[in-house]
């Protein structure tokens, strides 16, 4: 496999290079999500008020 073939192959599976994913699993579902750096105490308060990780403003990608 030459370099051109390798570039074509890599382009098929291209994703974000600035973020890595974490795998999660529950009894009936599993998947991947971006890894975040956040203050877990602040997130717990946000979640107690009905918020989700998706709408939590104080997070940054790892």
N, C-alpha and C positions, 0 to 999 in steps of 0.2 A: 504494500500500500504506500503510494507516494504522498508527499505533503499536500498536493491538491485534493486527493481523495480524503485525507484526514480533515482538511478544512471543510469540505462539503459535509462529511459525517458530523463534525462538531456543530455546524450550522443548523442541523436538524434538531439538536437538543439544546439550543442556546437558551439560556435563562439569565436572570440577573446575576451579576458577578459581585455586587456590593452587599449582598444579603445572603445568609445561609438559612436553611430550613431545619426545623425540629419536627420529628415525627410524634404524633399523639395517637392514643388508642383508647377507646372505651369498649364496653362489652359488645356493642353492635356496630360500631363505626371506627374508622381510623383514617388518618390523613396527615398532611404536612401543613405547617404554618411558619411564617417568618419568625426568626429569633429576635426578641426585643430586649433592650435594657430599660428597666423601669423601677420605680420605687414601689415595692410590693405592698407596703402599708397604705400608700396613697391609692393604689389600684384597688385594694380591698375596700376602702371607704367608697370609692367610685362605684364599685360593683354592688355594695350594700344599698346604694341609692338608685339602683336599677340600671347602671351603666354596663357596658361591655368592653372587652379589650379593643374591639374594632373602633369604638368612639372615645377611647381613653386618650386624651391629648398629650400627656407627658411621657411618651415612649420614643425610643430611637432604635433603629435597626442595628443589629450586631453583624 
